[in-house]
Amino acid sequence: MKSYVDARVACQVQHQDQHLQSEKYFIKKYSSDRYRSADAILNEYVQH
């Protein structure tokens, strides 16, 4: 059972790390772009 829990925690950490990376990417790419509409940004983000 312990190995299952360890694997589960490792997956969770990996997932959170990926989420943080994409969050950083999003902020870096779009934070300077305040004048575009949210819809335009969302459409572009979904497609990348």
mmCIF file of the N, C-alpha and C atoms, coordinates in Angstrom:
data_MODEL
# 
_entry.id   MODEL 
# 
loop_
_atom_site.group_PDB 
_atom_site.id 
_atom_site.type_symbol 
_atom_site.label_atom_id 
_atom_site.label_alt_id 
_atom_site.label_comp_id 
_atom_site.label_asym_id 
_atom_site.label_entity_id 
_atom_site.label_seq_id 
_atom_site.pdbx_PDB_ins_code 
_atom_site.Cartn_x 
_atom_site.Cartn_y 
_atom_site.Cartn_z 
_atom_site.occupancy 
_atom_site.B_iso_or_equiv 
_atom_site.pdbx_formal_charge 
_atom_site.auth_seq_id 
_atom_site.auth_comp_id 
_atom_site.auth_asym_id 
_atom_site.auth_atom_id 
_atom_site.pdbx_PDB_model_num 
ATOM 1   N N  . MET A 1 1  ? 0.824   -1.206 0.000   1.00 0.00 ? 1  MET A N  1 
ATOM 2   C CA . MET A 1 1  ? 0.000   0.000  0.000   1.00 0.00 ? 1  MET A CA 1 
ATOM 3   C C  . MET A 1 1  ? 0.863   1.262  0.000   1.00 0.00 ? 1  MET A C  1 
ATOM 4   N N  . LYS A 1 2  ? 1.986   1.229  0.689   1.00 0.00 ? 2  LYS A N  1 
ATOM 5   C CA . LYS A 1 2  ? 2.833   2.416  0.763   1.00 0.00 ? 2  LYS A CA 1 
ATOM 6   C C  . LYS A 1 2  ? 3.334   2.843  -0.618  1.00 0.00 ? 2  LYS A C  1 
ATOM 7   N N  . SER A 1 3  ? 3.722   1.872  -1.444  1.00 0.00 ? 3  SER A N  1 
ATOM 8   C CA . SER A 1 3  ? 4.225   2.239  -2.769  1.00 0.00 ? 3  SER A CA 1 
ATOM 9   C C  . SER A 1 3  ? 3.131   2.912  -3.604  1.00 0.00 ? 3  SER A C  1 
ATOM 10  N N  . TYR A 1 4  ? 1.898   2.479  -3.420  1.00 0.00 ? 4  TYR A N  1 
ATOM 11  C CA . TYR A 1 4  ? 0.785   3.122  -4.118  1.00 0.00 ? 4  TYR A CA 1 
ATOM 12  C C  . TYR A 1 4  ? 0.669   4.588  -3.693  1.00 0.00 ? 4  TYR A C  1 
ATOM 13  N N  . VAL A 1 5  ? 0.741   4.821  -2.393  1.00 0.00 ? 5  VAL A N  1 
ATOM 14  C CA . VAL A 1 5  ? 0.628   6.183  -1.864  1.00 0.00 ? 5  VAL A CA 1 
ATOM 15  C C  . VAL A 1 5  ? 1.795   7.039  -2.355  1.00 0.00 ? 5  VAL A C  1 
ATOM 16  N N  . ASP A 1 6  ? 3.006   6.476  -2.334  1.00 0.00 ? 6  ASP A N  1 
ATOM 17  C CA . ASP A 1 6  ? 4.177   7.210  -2.820  1.00 0.00 ? 6  ASP A CA 1 
ATOM 18  C C  . ASP A 1 6  ? 4.007   7.587  -4.292  1.00 0.00 ? 6  ASP A C  1 
ATOM 19  N N  . ALA A 1 7  ? 3.540   6.650  -5.093  1.00 0.00 ? 7  ALA A N  1 
ATOM 20  C CA . ALA A 1 7  ? 3.337   6.904  -6.518  1.00 0.00 ? 7  ALA A CA 1 
ATOM 21  C C  . ALA A 1 7  ? 2.261   7.965  -6.720  1.00 0.00 ? 7  ALA A C  1 
ATOM 22  N N  . ARG A 1 8  ? 1.219   7.877  -5.920  1.00 0.00 ? 8  ARG A N  1 
ATOM 23  C CA . ARG A 1 8  ? 0.119   8.834  -6.037  1.00 0.00 ? 8  ARG A CA 1 
ATOM 24  C C  . ARG A 1 8  ? 0.597   10.244 -5.706  1.00 0.00 ? 8  ARG A C  1 
ATOM 25  N N  . VAL A 1 9  ? 1.375   10.364 -4.651  1.00 0.00 ? 9  VAL A N  1 
ATOM 26  C CA . VAL A 1 9  ? 1.918   11.668 -4.249  1.00 0.00 ? 9  VAL A CA 1 
ATOM 27  C C  . VAL A 1 9  ? 2.862   12.192 -5.327  1.00 0.00 ? 9  VAL A C  1 
ATOM 28  N N  . ALA A 1 10 ? 3.696   11.326 -5.872  1.00 0.00 ? 10 ALA A N  1 
ATOM 29  C CA . ALA A 1 10 ? 4.627   11.734 -6.925  1.00 0.00 ? 10 ALA A CA 1 
ATOM 30  C C  . ALA A 1 10 ? 3.868   12.249 -8.143  1.00 0.00 ? 10 ALA A C  1 
ATOM 31  N N  . CYS A 1 11 ? 2.795   11.578 -8.508  1.00 0.00 ? 11 CYS A N  1 
ATOM 32  C CA . CYS A 1 11 ? 1.979   12.024 -9.643  1.00 0.00 ? 11 CYS A CA 1 
ATOM 33  C C  . CYS A 1 11 ? 1.342   13.373 -9.348  1.00 0.00 ? 11 CYS A C  1 
ATOM 34  N N  . GLN A 1 12 ? 0.872   13.537 -8.131  1.00 0.00 ? 12 GLN A N  1 
ATOM 35  C CA . GLN A 1 12 ? 0.237   14.793 -7.739  1.00 0.00 ? 12 GLN A CA 1 
ATOM 36  C C  . GLN A 1 12 ? 1.241   15.941 -7.825  1.00 0.00 ? 12 GLN A C  1 
ATOM 37  N N  . VAL A 1 13 ? 2.445   15.717 -7.321  1.00 0.00 ? 13 VAL A N  1 
ATOM 38  C CA . VAL A 1 13 ? 3.488   16.745 -7.346  1.00 0.00 ? 13 VAL A CA 1 
ATOM 39  C C  . VAL A 1 13 ? 3.840   17.088 -8.793  1.00 0.00 ? 13 VAL A C  1 
ATOM 40  N N  . GLN A 1 14 ? 3.991   16.064 -9.619  1.00 0.00 ? 14 GLN A N  1 
ATOM 41  C CA . GLN A 1 14 ? 4.304   16.269 -11.032 1.00 0.00 ? 14 GLN A CA 1 
ATOM 42  C C  . GLN A 1 14 ? 3.212   17.100 -11.711 1.00 0.00 ? 14 GLN A C  1 
ATOM 43  N N  . HIS A 1 15 ? 1.985   16.761 -11.418 1.00 0.00 ? 15 HIS A N  1 
ATOM 44  C CA . HIS A 1 15 ? 0.861   17.474 -12.008 1.00 0.00 ? 15 HIS A CA 1 
ATOM 45  C C  . HIS A 1 15 ? 0.863   18.946 -11.587 1.00 0.00 ? 15 HIS A C  1 
ATOM 46  N N  . GLN A 1 16 ? 1.084   19.184 -10.300 1.00 0.00 ? 16 GLN A N  1 
ATOM 47  C CA . GLN A 1 16 ? 1.112   20.561 -9.805  1.00 0.00 ? 16 GLN A CA 1 
ATOM 48  C C  . GLN A 1 16 ? 2.259   21.335 -10.434 1.00 0.00 ? 16 GLN A C  1 
ATOM 49  N N  . ASP A 1 17 ? 3.396   20.670 -10.627 1.00 0.00 ? 17 ASP A N  1 
ATOM 50  C CA . ASP A 1 17 ? 4.549   21.319 -11.249 1.00 0.00 ? 17 ASP A CA 1 
ATOM 51  C C  . ASP A 1 17 ? 4.223   21.716 -12.688 1.00 0.00 ? 17 ASP A C  1 
ATOM 52  N N  . GLN A 1 18 ? 3.575   20.825 -13.420 1.00 0.00 ? 18 GLN A N  1 
ATOM 53  C CA . GLN A 1 18 ? 3.189   21.137 -14.794 1.00 0.00 ? 18 GLN A CA 1 
ATOM 54  C C  . GLN A 1 18 ? 2.216   22.307 -14.819 1.00 0.00 ? 18 GLN A C  1 
ATOM 55  N N  . HIS A 1 19 ? 1.308   22.316 -13.857 1.00 0.00 ? 19 HIS A N  1 
ATOM 56  C CA . HIS A 1 19 ? 0.331   23.390 -13.786 1.00 0.00 ? 19 HIS A CA 1 
ATOM 57  C C  . HIS A 1 19 ? 1.023   24.729 -13.524 1.00 0.00 ? 19 HIS A C  1 
ATOM 58  N N  . LEU A 1 20 ? 1.988   24.717 -12.609 1.00 0.00 ? 20 LEU A N  1 
ATOM 59  C CA . LEU A 1 20 ? 2.733   25.934 -12.312 1.00 0.00 ? 20 LEU A CA 1 
ATOM 60  C C  . LEU A 1 20 ? 3.510   26.414 -13.530 1.00 0.00 ? 20 LEU A C  1 
ATOM 61  N N  . GLN A 1 21 ? 4.125   25.484 -14.256 1.00 0.00 ? 21 GLN A N  1 
ATOM 62  C CA . GLN A 1 21 ? 4.876   25.858 -15.449 1.00 0.00 ? 21 GLN A CA 1 
ATOM 63  C C  . GLN A 1 21 ? 3.953   26.512 -16.470 1.00 0.00 ? 21 GLN A C  1 
ATOM 64  N N  . SER A 1 22 ? 2.782   25.940 -16.683 1.00 0.00 ? 22 SER A N  1 
ATOM 65  C CA . SER A 1 22 ? 1.866   26.517 -17.668 1.00 0.00 ? 22 SER A CA 1 
ATOM 66  C C  . SER A 1 22 ? 1.330   27.862 -17.165 1.00 0.00 ? 22 SER A C  1 
ATOM 67  N N  . GLU A 1 23 ? 1.182   27.985 -15.854 1.00 0.00 ? 23 GLU A N  1 
ATOM 68  C CA . GLU A 1 23 ? 0.750   29.251 -15.268 1.00 0.00 ? 23 GLU A CA 1 
ATOM 69  C C  . GLU A 1 23 ? 1.802   30.332 -15.520 1.00 0.00 ? 23 GLU A C  1 
ATOM 70  N N  . LYS A 1 24 ? 3.083   29.979 -15.293 1.00 0.00 ? 24 LYS A N  1 
ATOM 71  C CA . LYS A 1 24 ? 4.171   30.929 -15.541 1.00 0.00 ? 24 LYS A CA 1 
ATOM 72  C C  . LYS A 1 24 ? 4.206   31.319 -17.011 1.00 0.00 ? 24 LYS A C  1 
ATOM 73  N N  . TYR A 1 25 ? 4.045   30.329 -17.883 1.00 0.00 ? 25 TYR A N  1 
ATOM 74  C CA . TYR A 1 25 ? 4.045   30.576 -19.328 1.00 0.00 ? 25 TYR A CA 1 
ATOM 75  C C  . TYR A 1 25 ? 2.909   31.535 -19.690 1.00 0.00 ? 25 TYR A C  1 
ATOM 76  N N  . PHE A 1 26 ? 1.750   31.275 -19.137 1.00 0.00 ? 26 PHE A N  1 
ATOM 77  C CA . PHE A 1 26 ? 0.575   32.094 -19.434 1.00 0.00 ? 26 PHE A CA 1 
ATOM 78  C C  . PHE A 1 26 ? 0.807   33.539 -18.996 1.00 0.00 ? 26 PHE A C  1 
ATOM 79  N N  . ILE A 1 27 ? 1.304   33.703 -17.791 1.00 0.00 ? 27 ILE A N  1 
ATOM 80  C CA . ILE A 1 27 ? 1.537   35.047 -17.259 1.00 0.00 ? 27 ILE A CA 1 
ATOM 81  C C  . ILE A 1 27 ? 2.579   35.781 -18.102 1.00 0.00 ? 27 ILE A C  1 
ATOM 82  N N  . LYS A 1 28 ? 3.668   35.088 -18.418 1.00 0.00 ? 28 LYS A N  1 
ATOM 83  C CA . LYS A 1 28 ? 4.728   35.711 -19.201 1.00 0.00 ? 28 LYS A CA 1 
ATOM 84  C C  . LYS A 1 28 ? 4.210   36.108 -20.585 1.00 0.00 ? 28 LYS A C  1 
ATOM 85  N N  . LYS A 1 29 ? 3.433   35.240 -21.189 1.00 0.00 ? 29 LYS A N  1 
ATOM 86  C CA . LYS A 1 29 ? 2.971   35.482 -22.553 1.00 0.00 ? 29 LYS A CA 1 
ATOM 87  C C  . LYS A 1 29 ? 1.877   36.550 -22.625 1.00 0.00 ? 29 LYS A C  1 
ATOM 88  N N  . TYR A 1 30 ? 0.977   36.564 -21.654 1.00 0.00 ? 30 TYR A N  1 
ATOM 89  C CA . TYR A 1 30 ? -0.210  37.405 -21.780 1.00 0.00 ? 30 TYR A CA 1 
ATOM 90  C C  . TYR A 1 30 ? -0.289  38.605 -20.842 1.00 0.00 ? 30 TYR A C  1 
ATOM 91  N N  . SER A 1 31 ? 0.569   38.673 -19.834 1.00 0.00 ? 31 SER A N  1 
ATOM 92  C CA . SER A 1 31 ? 0.422   39.770 -18.870 1.00 0.00 ? 31 SER A CA 1 
ATOM 93  C C  . SER A 1 31 ? 0.718   41.123 -19.506 1.00 0.00 ? 31 SER A C  1 
ATOM 94  N N  . SER A 1 32 ? 1.555   41.142 -20.536 1.00 0.00 ? 32 SER A N  1 
ATOM 95  C CA . SER A 1 32 ? 1.868   42.415 -21.183 1.00 0.00 ? 32 SER A CA 1 
ATOM 96  C C  . SER A 1 32 ? 0.793   42.787 -22.199 1.00 0.00 ? 32 SER A C  1 
ATOM 97  N N  . ASP A 1 33 ? -0.169  41.906 -22.366 1.00 0.00 ? 33 ASP A N  1 
ATOM 98  C CA . ASP A 1 33 ? -1.159  42.047 -23.422 1.00 0.00 ? 33 ASP A CA 1 
ATOM 99  C C  . ASP A 1 33 ? -2.523  42.436 -22.847 1.00 0.00 ? 33 ASP A C  1 
ATOM 100 N N  . ARG A 1 34 ? -2.537  43.391 -21.963 1.00 0.00 ? 34 ARG A N  1 
ATOM 101 C CA . ARG A 1 34 ? -3.756  43.727 -21.222 1.00 0.00 ? 34 ARG A CA 1 
ATOM 102 C C  . ARG A 1 34 ? -4.877  44.282 -22.090 1.00 0.00 ? 34 ARG A C  1 
ATOM 103 N N  . TYR A 1 35 ? -4.518  44.773 -23.258 1.00 0.00 ? 35 TYR A N  1 
ATOM 104 C CA . TYR A 1 35 ? -5.522  45.483 -24.045 1.00 0.00 ? 35 TYR A CA 1 
ATOM 105 C C  . TYR A 1 35 ? -6.309  44.576 -24.978 1.00 0.00 ? 35 TYR A C  1 
ATOM 106 N N  . ARG A 1 36 ? -5.888  43.325 -25.090 1.00 0.00 ? 36 ARG A N  1 
ATOM 107 C CA . ARG A 1 36 ? -6.658  42.382 -25.895 1.00 0.00 ? 36 ARG A CA 1 
ATOM 108 C C  . ARG A 1 36 ? -7.818  41.864 -25.077 1.00 0.00 ? 36 ARG A C  1 
ATOM 109 N N  . SER A 1 37 ? -8.856  41.434 -25.743 1.00 0.00 ? 37 SER A N  1 
ATOM 110 C CA . SER A 1 37 ? -10.009 40.927 -25.009 1.00 0.00 ? 37 SER A CA 1 
ATOM 111 C C  . SER A 1 37 ? -9.701  39.565 -24.405 1.00 0.00 ? 37 SER A C  1 
ATOM 112 N N  . ALA A 1 38 ? -10.371 39.266 -23.332 1.00 0.00 ? 38 ALA A N  1 
ATOM 113 C CA . ALA A 1 38 ? -10.193 37.976 -22.668 1.00 0.00 ? 38 ALA A CA 1 
ATOM 114 C C  . ALA A 1 38 ? -10.561 36.836 -23.611 1.00 0.00 ? 38 ALA A C  1 
ATOM 115 N N  . ASP A 1 39 ? -11.583 37.031 -24.426 1.00 0.00 ? 39 ASP A N  1 
ATOM 116 C CA . ASP A 1 39 ? -12.001 35.985 -25.369 1.00 0.00 ? 39 ASP A CA 1 
ATOM 117 C C  . ASP A 1 39 ? -10.907 35.671 -26.373 1.00 0.00 ? 39 ASP A C  1 
ATOM 118 N N  . ALA A 1 40 ? -10.248 36.705 -26.890 1.00 0.00 ? 40 ALA A N  1 
ATOM 119 C CA . ALA A 1 40 ? -9.176  36.499 -27.867 1.00 0.00 ? 40 ALA A CA 1 
ATOM 120 C C  . ALA A 1 40 ? -8.021  35.736 -27.226 1.00 0.00 ? 40 ALA A C  1 
ATOM 121 N N  . ILE A 1 41 ? -7.676  36.115 -26.008 1.00 0.00 ? 41 ILE A N  1 
ATOM 122 C CA . ILE A 1 41 ? -6.587  35.433 -25.302 1.00 0.00 ? 41 ILE A CA 1 
ATOM 123 C C  . ILE A 1 41 ? -6.965  33.976 -25.046 1.00 0.00 ? 41 ILE A C  1 
ATOM 124 N N  . LEU A 1 42 ? -8.179  33.748 -24.591 1.00 0.00 ? 42 LEU A N  1 
ATOM 125 C CA . LEU A 1 42 ? -8.619  32.384 -24.298 1.00 0.00 ? 42 LEU A CA 1 
ATOM 126 C C  . LEU A 1 42 ? -8.591  31.519 -25.549 1.00 0.00 ? 42 LEU A C  1 
ATOM 127 N N  . ASN A 1 43 ? -9.088  32.048 -26.658 1.00 0.00 ? 43 ASN A N  1 
ATOM 128 C CA . ASN A 1 43 ? -9.075  31.283 -27.912 1.00 0.00 ? 43 ASN A CA 1 
ATOM 129 C C  . ASN A 1 43 ? -7.659  30.898 -28.315 1.00 0.00 ? 43 ASN A C  1 
ATOM 130 N N  . GLU A 1 44 ? -6.736  31.850 -28.222 1.00 0.00 ? 44 GLU A N  1 
ATOM 131 C CA . GLU A 1 44 ? -5.355  31.573 -28.595 1.00 0.00 ? 44 GLU A CA 1 
ATOM 132 C C  . GLU A 1 44 ? -4.730  30.559 -27.636 1.00 0.00 ? 44 GLU A C  1 
ATOM 133 N N  . TYR A 1 45 ? -5.028  30.707 -26.343 1.00 0.00 ? 45 TYR A N  1 
ATOM 134 C CA . TYR A 1 45 ? -4.449  29.814 -25.345 1.00 0.00 ? 45 TYR A CA 1 
ATOM 135 C C  . TYR A 1 45 ? -4.927  28.379 -25.552 1.00 0.00 ? 45 TYR A C  1 
ATOM 136 N N  . VAL A 1 46 ? -6.203  28.214 -25.821 1.00 0.00 ? 46 VAL A N  1 
ATOM 137 C CA . VAL A 1 46 ? -6.769  26.882 -26.003 1.00 0.00 ? 46 VAL A CA 1 
ATOM 138 C C  . VAL A 1 46 ? -6.133  26.177 -27.210 1.00 0.00 ? 46 VAL A C  1 
ATOM 139 N N  . GLN A 1 47 ? -5.768  26.954 -28.216 1.00 0.00 ? 47 GLN A N  1 
ATOM 140 C CA . GLN A 1 47 ? -5.203  26.373 -29.435 1.00 0.00 ? 47 GLN A CA 1 
ATOM 141 C C  . GLN A 1 47 ? -3.726  26.016 -29.316 1.00 0.00 ? 47 GLN A C  1 
ATOM 142 N N  . HIS A 1 48 ? -2.998  26.589 -28.345 1.00 0.00 ? 48 HIS A N  1 
ATOM 143 C CA . HIS A 1 48 ? -1.541  26.362 -28.334 1.00 0.00 ? 48 HIS A CA 1 
ATOM 144 C C  . HIS A 1 48 ? -1.172  24.933 -27.961 1.00 0.00 ? 48 HIS A C  1 
# 
